[in-house]
Amino acid sequence: MTDAGPIIVEPVAEEGNGRWRPTVGAEAFGILEHSVPEAARESVSEAAAAILGKGIAPTAQGGQETGLVVGYVQSGKTMSFVTVAALARDNRFQIVIVVTGTSNPLLNQSTGRLRRDLRLDDENRQRRWIHFKNPDDDDATIAPIRDVLDEWRDTGTPDENKRTVLIAVLKNHRRLQNLADLFRTIDPRGVPVLIIDDEADQASLNTQVAQGQESTTYRFLMALRQALPHHTYLQYTATPQAPLLINIIDSLSPSFVQVLEPGDEYVGGQEFFGNNQTYIRVIPPREVPTTNNPLTEPPETLLEALRVFMVGVAAGLRESGNRGCRSMLVHPSHRTAQHREFYGWVRDIFEHWKAVLNLPDTDPDKQELLEDFRDAHDDLAQTVGAALPPFNQLVPHFRPAFLNTRVLEVNAREGQTPQVDWRSMYGWIVVGGQAMDRGFTVEGLSVTYMPRGIGVGNADTVQQRARFFGYKRRYLGYCRVYLEQGTLTALQNYVTHEEDIRSQLQEFEESGRPLDEWKRAFLLDGRLGPCRRNVIQFDYIQGRFSDDWVSPRVILAPGPVLEANQRTVANFMRGLNWTEDQGHPQRTDVQRHLVCHDIPLRGAIEGLLAGMKITGTTDSQRNTGLLLQLGKAVESDPHEICTIYRMSPATGRQRGVDQSGEVTNLYQGAAPVNPRERRGEIYPGDQALRDADNVTIQIHTLDLTRDHAVALSVPVIAVWVPARLAQAWLAQEPQVQP
């Protein structure tokens, strides 16, 4: 690859799932060559082209598009958007805006990555970018941007000599207002722009939507977009719940999605929270600081974690020769006072151990400390294996390990979060909270100590604390994660949720269908909310069917819906071989049914359940949850079977409905009712007709009445879900727009 080369835009075309086909030119090639491992270059390049190609083409006559890009936590989303930015330049985008974190450390972190990967400080490179950080609406900024745009209009200037404006801006209402004012002054009509919103589910969304108002940051983000008539807006996040659940007519509701796949060296939820949780340690309740359980001394698990970390630092120094870094994260709480307490403990323990290691080898305190380190070494040996040097060979490296490790408190106590120069020291022990929750990269992280609970229990917030995910397979054996039980359980359950939502989004990505057609439903532990409720306009319900009957309450529907459901049921029943169910000979005709056993559940879902139209809002959400739950059962076991009943085929049934169309009582009760000791002897009741271990489906055909008949032959489906197929889910009500 060379640093120079043609920049060509392919003709705009509808091809595959994209709008147009970007060309990988010199700038993107340079990124791939200098910053991406060779084995990953093709996949990174293809993903970047797919993302950019789904947006507005640079040759289009204006327009706006919003896309969602979903990766795992710490999986390389920054590398993706830097590559997309470079590709945008290759394809004549004249302005690239990166809306980055809500704090200066995150802004500086992202700006540093942009400058490094785009090689803006390389004196040997041709000037292809002009960079602005938090620009103001003044002549010092406006004049050079106008000059750049004039370059693009000048047909005599070769494309490779034209510069692209690169703006990094804090996700702050004042900074965004300045930027919107700047572009209103410049008037960038006809100028293709790419906007990248990093951590797009944080701060960007409208937190006052329920009040019919606009929150400040959202309002100025909208003002920025309105000032740019020709742009693509990319939302990058690992936690897409909020952007997916906001009103689909909101400008920030994405119309397309791209799911990023991590490289082979990535370690995430599957590795940490799968069946073999080798790297996880549980902090016992007595060692978790709470209002009712204030700690007066450092907990034993904290000491254990520190020892494990320092053994790893000693081994790493011995192996690497002081190259790279290793770090430990202590995340006790969102309160800075507790950070100070833990920081004091860690600092004092660290300095004490360092002093003890300086004692003669015969000193009993040193011998006792070394025995404690030996226990930590034995723990690591279980996962590092033969690559871990014998303990006696590591002992001489403990003293250098302490001299090359720094303990640092990272929070905004003094008004500004301190910057971490990771290259200045091999070992780091960082103590903090909110400042390291989202977007913050803890380089070389091997040991995490997090006694903090799940708080309000929003899934996206819990997942963003998983700073211990990342590209660390080569030193995974040295990794340990200490969690209190509630957070551990939440993260374990989150893995199922994350894989479910990613697989659903991948299906939409591959189909090319617009994302507003996606039914907002996914697996989610009932103890977690998806995200903060103040950004969601349309409500949702959460459920978990386990040894439950599921049936609609609203069964009176308009004529076309009734006719469609009748056709669905008739077509499905036509292919079944019915037999009479067994029961008491004194049953009435209403209590006699037909039954089919061992029917493939997949066929019942596709041929019957998925085709039924449900009109009630809550019924629709519950039905969506049911289909999601049964779909996951079939995914786990394609041979899953069910039992199907055709209820009272000889007589049909009558049921009353109220003014809203709700049935007063769907299920036939037991007979006889009295005397009590004989209740159910002749007929156990509809709800007792089920398979204990498999899904059971009852097909009811009802004549509906009030004072008179209001509908005839109305099919109603009831489904029994056994406990072994229980899954927790969330379903949002259909977004019916005014």
N, C-alpha and C positions, 0 to 999 in steps of 0.2 A: 504494500500500500504506500501511496505517496501523499504528501501534504497538499498537493494541488490536484485539481481535476475538474472536469466539467460539472456544472450544476444544471440538470435538465429536469423538467417537469413532464411526466407522462401525460398524454391526453386524458382529460376527465372522462371516466367511463364507469358505468355500473358493472362491476365485476365482483363475483363472490358476494361477500357480505359488506363490502366497503362501497363508498361513494366514488373514490378515485384511487389511483395507484401511485403512491409516493416513490420516488427514486432515491436509492441510497447513494449519496454523493460523497464528496471529499470530507465534509465535516463529520458525518456519521461514521464513515470508515475510520477516521482518526480516533473517534471515541472508542470504537470497537477494538482497534489495534492497541491503544494505549491503556485502556481501563477495564476491558472485559477479558476474562480468561478465554483462551482460544476455543475450548470445547463449548462455551456458552454463546459465542458470537452470533452464530446463525439464529438461535432461538431469540436472543435479545433483539436482533435486527428485524426478524419477522414480526415479533410482537409490536415493536415500535412502528413499523410500517402499517400494521393492521390498525393500531390505535389512531394514528394520524389520518389514515385513509377513510375512516368512518366519519370524520368531521367535515367541515366545510373546505372545499378545494381552494387553493390560492387563486385559481383562475375564475372562480365563481363571481357572480355579480352581487356580492354581499351575502348576508345571512348569518345566523348564529346556530350553534349546535352544542349540546351538553352531553358529555360522555363520562362514564364511571369506569375507573381502572382499579381493580381489586387485587391486592397481593396479601401475603401473610405478613405478620409483624416481623420487622427486621429482615425482610426477604430480598431487598434490593429494589424497592420502588423508586428510590432516588436515582439509581443507575438507569432505570427505565425512562423516567421523565427527562433526564439529561440527554439520553439518546434520542428521545422524541423531539426535544428542543433542537438538537443538532440536525436531525432529519428535516425539521421545519425550515431551518436555514437553507439546507440543500434544495428545498423545493419552493424557494422565494417567499417564505414568510418574512416580513420585514421587521416584525416586533414579536418578541417572546417575553411574557410576563410570568414570573413565578411568585404566587401569593403563598408565602411560607408561614412559619409558626406564629404563635401569639406572644412569644417572648424573644428578647434580643439574642439569647444563646441559640435558640432554634434558627433564627434568621441568620446568625453568623455561621452556624453549622451548615445550613443549606447553601449560603453564599460561598463558603469555602469549598464545598463540593463542586459547585458550578464553575468556579474559577479554576479549580484543579483539573477537573475532567475535561473542560473545554479549553484548557491550557491557555487561559487568558494572560498569564504572566510569563509565558514562554517568549523570550525576545527574538527567537529564531523563527517564530511563526508569523505568517501574514496576518494583519489585523482584520479579523472577520466579525468581531463583535465590538460593540461599545456598551459598556456596563454601567448601570445606575443602581444604587442601593438606596431605597426609601427616598426617591426623588421628590423635590419640591416643585411647585408650579411657579417657576421663575425663569428669567432669561438664560441663566447659566445651564439650565436643563433643556428648555424649549429650543434654543438655537441649534445645538448639536443634533437633536433628534430631527429637526426639520432638515438639516443638512443631509442626514442619512436617508431620509425619505426622498429627497431630491436626487440622491445618487441612484436610487432604484428607478426613478422616472427617466434618468438620463440614459438614452439608448446607446450612447457612446462609451459608457463605463462597462467593462467586462463584468460578468456576474461574479467571478471569483474575487473581484476587487471591491464589491459592494459589501458594506457592513450591515449587520443585523443588530437592532436595539435589544439589549437584554436587561430587564428590570427585575430586581428582587425587592419585594415589598412586604412589610410586616402586616399580618392580618389584624389591623388596627383601624378603627373608623377614621381617625385623623389622617393616617397615611393613605388610606384608600380614597378619601375625599381629595387629598392633594393630587393623587394620580388621575382621578376622574376629571378634576378641573384642568389638569395639564392637557389631557387629550381633547377636552372640549375646546381648548385654545388652539391646539394643533389642527383639529378637524381631520381625522385620519380616514376619510371616505376613500374607498378603493384600496385600502391597505390591509392585507391579510395579517391577522394577529392570532397568536396562540397564547391562551391563558392556562396556566397549570396551577391548580389549587391543591397544595400539599396538605395532608391531613384534612381533607375536605369536609369531614363530618364534624369538625371542631370549629366553632365560632362563626362559620360561614352561614349557617342556616338561620332561618327566621325564628327566634325564640318567643315572638309575640303573636304568632299566627292565630292562636286561639282567641286573642282579643281583637282580631281584625286589624292589627297594626304591624309595623315593621320594626324589628330591632335595629340598633344603630349600625353595627357592622354589616348586617345584611343589606340595609338600605344603601350604603355607599358602595358595596360590592355590586348591587344592581345598577347604581349610577355609573360605575366603571364600565359595566357591560353595555349599557345604553350609549355610552360615548364611543363604543367601538362597533360600528355597524357590520363588520366582516371578521368574525372570529369563531374559533373553536375553544370551548371551555372544558378542560379535563379535570375531573375530580379523582385524586389519588387517595386511597385509604386502604387500611387492612380491616376496618370495621364499617361496612357499608350500610348498617341497619337504618340509620337516620336518613341518608339520602334516598333510600329505597322506599321509606314509609311516608315521606312528605307528600303533599298534594301533587299529583302528576301534572297539574297545570302550572306549578311553580317553575320559574325559570331555572332553578337548580335541581329539578327532577331530571335525572339522566334519560336520554332517549336511546343510548346504546351502552354496551358494557364490554370490557375486555378483562378476562381473568388471567393474571400473571402466574406462571409456573416458576418456582424457585429452582436454583441450580442444585447439582448433586450434593454439594457440601452443606446445604441448608439443613438445620435441625429445628423442628417446630413441635407443635402440639402432639403429633402422632408419636414422636420419639420420647417426649417427656411424660405424656399422660396416657400412653397406650397400655396394653395389658401388662407389660413388664416395666414397672415404674422404678427402675434401678437408681435413677438420679434424684429421686424425690425423698425428702425427709419431712416428717410432720412435727411442727412445733406444738408441744402439749398445751392445753388450755391454761395451766398454771403459769406458763411462760409467755403468754400473750398479754401485752399491756392494754388494759381497758379502764374505764372509769371505776368499775367495781373491783378491778384487780390491778392496782398500781404496783409497779415493780420497784423494788428498793435496791436491787443489785443486778448485774448483768446475768441474763438467763444462761443456763448450761448449754442450750443448743446454739446460742450465739458464740460461745467459746469454742464449741466443736466446729462450727462453720469457719471461724477464723483460723483454727489449726489446719483444717483441710485446705483452706486457701493458701496458707503460707507454705505448706508442703508442696502444693502445686507450683507456687512461685519459685521455690528452691529448685524443683525439678525442671521447670521451664528455663530458668537462668542457666542451669548446667547444660541443657540441651541446645538453647538458642544462642548462647553467648551474648545475652543482653539485647537481642533484637526483638522487635514487636513489643507486646505488653500483655499483661494479665490483670484482670480487675475483679473486685468483689463489690456487690451492691447491697447496702443495708437500707431497707425501705420500711421504716417502722410505722409511719402514720402520715396523714396529711397535715398534721400540726407541727409547726417549726419548733415548738418547745420540746416536743418529744425527739425531734431530730437532734437537738442539742444534748439531750440526756444520753441518747445512744452514741452520739459522736464522742461525748466525754468518756463513756465506758470503753468504746473501741480504742480511742487514743490512749487511755491510761493502760489498758491491757497490753496494747501493742508496745508501748514504751517499757512497761514492766518486763515483758518477755524479752525484748531486745537487751535490756540490762542483764537479765538472768543468763542469757546466752553468752554474755561476755565474762561470766564467772569461770573459775577453774573447772575442769571436767569432773573433779572429785566432789564438787559442791552438791549437797543433796537437793537443793532447789533446782539446779540445772538438770540433774539426773531425773527428777520427777517430771520436769517440763518435757524433757526428751522422750520419756515414756508416753506422755500424752500425745506428742507428735508421732510416736510410733503407731499408736492406735489410729490416728488420722491416716498415716501411711498405709496401714492394713486395709482401711476402708477404701482408699483410692485404688489399691492393688486389685480390688475386685472388678473394677471397670477399666483401668488403664492396662492391666496385664503386664506382660514381660517388658513393655516399653518403660515402665516405672523403675528407675534405678533402685537397688537395694537400699534399705534405710541407712545402713552404716556409711554408704557412699554419699548420701544426701546430707548427713549431719554437718560436714564442713561448709555446706552451702546455705545453712540457715542464717548465719550472721550476715552474709552478703545480701540474702533475700530481704532481710529487714532494713538494711541500709539502702536498698533500691526500691522500697515501697513507701508510698505517701498516703496518709489518712486525710481525707478532705470532706468537709461538709458542703453539700451542694443544695442550696435553697436561696430564696430571695429575702432572707432576714434583713440584710443591710440595704434593701431596695433594688439590688441587682444580683442575679445569679452569677457566680464566678465561672469563668471559662476554664476548661480542663485541657492542658497541653499534654495529650496522651504520649507524645514522643519523648517527653522530658524525663520519664521514669518508667521502669519496667512494670512495677507493681502498683496498683491503686486500690484503695478501699474508700469508696464514696458512700456517704451517708446523706440521705435526702428523701424527698417525697414527690410533690406535684411536679417539680421541675424536671423530674426524670420519668414521668408517667407516659407521655405521648411524644413521639418523634425524637426524643433524646436518645442518642446512640452511646451506649457504654461500651467502649472498645475492649475487646479481649475478655468479655465478661465470662467468668467461669463459675463463680459461687454467688448465689442470691440468697439473702436472708430477709424474709418479708412476713413479719407477724401481723401485718395489717389485714383487717377483714375486708369483705366485699362492699362495705358501705351501703349505699342505696340499692345496690344490686343491679346496675345496668350492665348488660352483657358487653357492650362496646368498651365501657370504662374498665371492666375487669380484664378484658383481653389486652388492652393497651398497656397494662402493667407487666406483660410478659416480655420484659426487656431481655430475658435470658434466651429467647429464641435468636437464631441467626446462623451465620456461616461459620460453624465451629466443629464440624464433624471430626477434623483432625485432632482436636483436643477435647472431644466430648467426654472421654473417660475422666477428665479432671473436673467436670461440671457437677455441681450439686445445687438443688433448689430447696430451700427450707420455707415451708408455708404453714399457716394455720389451717385447720381442717376445712373451714367454710370456704376459704379461697381455693384450696386444693379441689374440693368438690365442684366448685363453680367452673374452674378451668378444665377439669375432666369433662364435664358436661358441655362446655363450650366447644370442645373439639368436634363433637357430634354435630352441633349446630353449625359450626363453621364449614365443615365438609358438605353438609346438606345445602347450605345457601350457595356455596361455590359451585356445586354440581348443577343446581338449578340455573344459576347464571351462565354457566358454560353451555348448557343446552340452548339458552336464548342467544348467546354469542354465536354459536354454530348455525342456528337457524336463520339469523339475520333479521328476526322479527323485532319491532320496536319494543323497548323495555316497558312502555306503559301498558302493554298487553299482558305483562307478567302478573300472575295472581299472587298478591302479597301474602304468602303463607310459608312458614318454614318451621323446622324443629327448633325448640328452645325450651330449656328447663323452666318449669313453672316458677321457680324461685328467683328467676332473673327477668328483668324487663329488657326490651331490645335496646333502648336508648332513652335519653331524657324526653319526657312526654311533652315538654313545652314547644317542641318543633313539629309535633304531629297534629294535624287537623282532623283526620279521620281516625276514629277509635279502632281498637283491636281487642280481641279476646284471646285468652290463653287457656288451653285445656290439655287433658290427658285421659284418654278413654282406657279404662282397665276394669274388666269384668263389668262392662256397662252396655246397656242398650242405647243406641243412637237413632233417633227418628225425628222428623220435622214436626214442629208444632203448627205452623201455618201450612195447611194442606189444600185450602181452596185457592185455586189459581185461575188466571184468565183462560179463556177457551183455547187459544193457540198453545199455551204451555201445557194444559191438560192433554190436548191431542198429541203433542210431541212426546209426553211421558207415556201415554198409552201405547204409542208405536214402539218406543224403546222397550217397554216391558213385554209386549207381544212378540217382538222379534227375538228377544232374549229367551223367553220361555219356549219358543218354538223348537229350539235345539236340545231341550232337556228330556230325559226319560224319567217320568214321575212314577212313584209308587205311593201307596197309601201308608200314612204313618200309623204306627202301632199305638193302641190305647184301649181304654175301658170300653166294653161293648155298649154301655148305656150312654155314651156320648151323643149329643145332638149333632145334626148336620153342620151347624155352625162351628162345632168343636172338632170336626174332622178335616184333615188337611192332606195335601200331597207333599212329598219330600224327595229331594235328590241329595245323595251323599257323595263326598269325594270329588266335588267340582273344583277345577283349578281356580284359585282365587284371582289370578291375573285375568282370566277370562270373564269372571264376574265383575271385576272392576271396569274393564274396558267395555264389556257388552251391556252392563246394566248401571252400575253405580255412577260412573263418570258421565253417563248420558242423561241422568235425571236432572231436570231443571227445578231448582229450589228458589222460592220467591221471598221468604222471610229473611231479613237481614241477619239476625242471630243464627237462624237455621243454616243460612248460606255459609257463615263463618264456621259453624260446627261441622258442616258437611265437608268444607275444604280441609279442616283439620282431620276429619275421618279419612278422607282420600289420601292425605299426606301420610297418615299413620299406616294405613293399609299398603300404600305404595312402598314404604320403607320395609314392610314385612316381606313383600314379594322380592324386593332388591336383595334382602338377606337370604331368602330361600325361594327360588323361582318355582319350587314344587309345592308351595303352600296351598292347602286346600280349604274348602268351605262347605257348609251344609246349607241347602236352600229349601225353604218351606213356601208353598203356595197356600195361603190361609183361606179356609172356608170356600173352596172353589165351587161347591154345589149350590151354595145359597148366596154368597156375597155377604156383606155386612152393611148396616146403617150406623152412621155416627153423626152426632150433632156438632156444629161449628158455630162460633160466635161471630160478631159483626166484623172482626178483623180476620176471619178465616181460620182461627185456631181451633183445633180439634179438642173436644172436651175430654175424651178418653179413648185413646187408640187401642189399647190392649184389652182383650177379653180376660176377665178374672177367673179365679179358680171355682170349681163346682164339685160338690155343693158347698155353699158358704157356711151353712149350719147343719148339724151341730159342729162346733169347732173341731172336735176330734176326728171328724170325717171330712174336714175341709180339703178340697183338692183330690179326693179319692177317685172321682169320676174324670175330672179334667183339672190338671195342675195349673192352668192359666197360660196365656200366650207366652209370657216372659220366661216360663220354665222350659219352653221348647227351644233348646239350644244345645250345641255341642260344648262340652266343658273346656276342651283344649283348642278348638278351631273356631274360626269366624262362622257365625250363623246369620243368614239373611232371610228375613220374612217379607213376602210380597203380599200386601193387603190390597183388596179391591173394595172400595167403599162407595155407598150412596150417601151423600152429605145432605143434612137437613137443618133447617131452623124451625119455622112453623110449617114449612113445606120443603119439598126437595129443591135443592139449589144446584146440585151437580151429581151426575151419575157415573158409576164405574171409574172412580178416581183412584189411580194406583198410588200407594204409599209404601215406601221401603223402610224397614227397621233392620238395624244391623247390631249384632252382639259382637263385642270385641273382647277376647279373652285377655287375662292379665299378662300372659307371656308376650303379648304384642304391644304392651304399653309403651308409648312414646309421648313426651311432652312437646307441644307445638304452640305456635302463634299464628293467628289469621286476622288480617285487617279487613274491615268491612269494605265492600265494593265502593270505589270512588265515583259516585254518581255526581257529575258536575251540573251546576245550575244552568 
